[in-house]
């Protein structure tokens, strides 16, 4: 005869809920941080004081927008714990604390509902577990999203008014050469010397990569204290009009308040140029000369058929070959350098960004290239700069050969294995 033992169900009132809370403040301001600290203490005390609740943690994010999920590690950590079945109930102040993106709010509450987890919004007195309340939650979420839109537009309008009056920002951080004291931009002398040196080195003909090497070899650190410089940072510094005492306002703008994505302003919005807005580190003449040299060095034109050719703007450098040699792989000019007592020419892209950026560009020995030009172009087989200047348009450098273009459009190819 079968024996059946009945196991009674556990009364629901005896099951303790694992309860968590979520908080968020949008800035690191003292008032907001005090508010966050108070919220954490209040929720911790509230959950631990209930005999039918088990404390499952208070999760929080600081300095994060409610419009975007990215970077909100506290929210992500809480949802991962919920997915593992370690949370039964969540308390939060309001819908806008979780997200101001209506679609994101719906994703979160449905994610929790599928797992039988309720999120209670205190300000709205709503529970996400109730399907009938989803419409009201959606409506409240839309209001929060619209509030963010209005706030964003008001902020943009405020900036626009400041720009029109020529008011510049004076809260820069990590700005090599300058610091901000009492809402004024002032020069940091020792950093300013580094900036002046960079402008001077560029005018001497050094590339961004060579300036990087010089700074690192001299033990000069970046404004953030790093020992390694970035060539892109050097380029941006040399193009920054602030170093000649001027300020261009609204260089970028927020394209979409929801994503916070910024775009470079190349004419889509007004720009405002404020002259003599603060003390200059380099003269206007030096700054403008560097910009001219940059334009001359970037003389390559990319054609629609994928080929490249040198434009009419020549880099009027110290060496003739710098005006002529062009990488056939990436289109960059060639630069002169000395290695172990030997003078060579190398693709500027490879020099500044590394071999991976232009792996097919060969290094040319200066004696070899001058010998080739002397034998194939000049009279009597002797290299003569005046003759080269008058007869050669450009020299394309490929992996296995160079292609010399005469001004009469005659092309001569020379294999590199003749070196």
Secondary structure, 3 states (H helix, E strand, C coil): CCCCCCCCCCCHHHCCEEEEEEEEECCCCHHHHHHHHHHHHHHHHHHHHCCCEEEEEEEEEECCCCCCCCCCHHHHHHHHHHHCCCCCEEEECCHHHHCCCHHHHHHHHHHHHCCCCEEEECCCCEECCCHHHHHHHHHHHHHHHHHHHHHHHHHHHHHHHHHHCCCCCCCCCCCCCEEEECCEEEECHHHHHHHHHHHHHHHCCCCHHHHHHHHHHCCCCCCCCCCCCCHHHHHHHHCCHHHHCCEEECCEEEEECCCCEEEECCCCCCCEEECCCCCCCCCHHHHHHHHHHHHHHCCEEECCCCCEEECCCCCCCCCCHHHHEEECCCCCEEEEEEECCEEEEEEHHHHHHCHHHCCCCCCEEHHHHHHHHHHHCCHHHCCCHHHHHHHEEEEEECCCEEEEEECCCCEEEEEHHHC
